[in-house]
Amino acid sequence: MVRMATAYVLINCELGSEESIIQQLKGIEGVREVHGTFGAYDILAKIESDTVVKLRETITWKIRKIEKIRSTLTLMGIEGQS
């Protein structure tokens, strides 16, 4: 079985932009789940890729470049602890 690299990205965005950002995230390759949230962050996205390098590129060059995202916090999954 091939292990995928997994990350959870917590996103803060500009007020009122949540739905638009959620739709954009759903169109990005590797984004497996997207949820609006209550609390300190506005959106939670689960990202998977076959390598950590591709995962990092998706987060840095695709997700973090979406207009109206103010900040992100990325949590990387630890292989073997799922």
Sequence and secondary structure as in RCSB ss.txt:
>XXXX:A:sequence
MVRMATAYVLINCELGSEESIIQQLKGIEGVREVHGTFGAYDILAKIESDTVVKLRETITWKIRKIEKIRSTLTL
MGIEGQS
>XXXX:A:secstr
    EEEEEEEEE TT HHHHHHHHHTSTTEEEEEE SSS SEEEEEEESSHHHHHHIIIIIITTSTTEEEEEEE
E  TT  
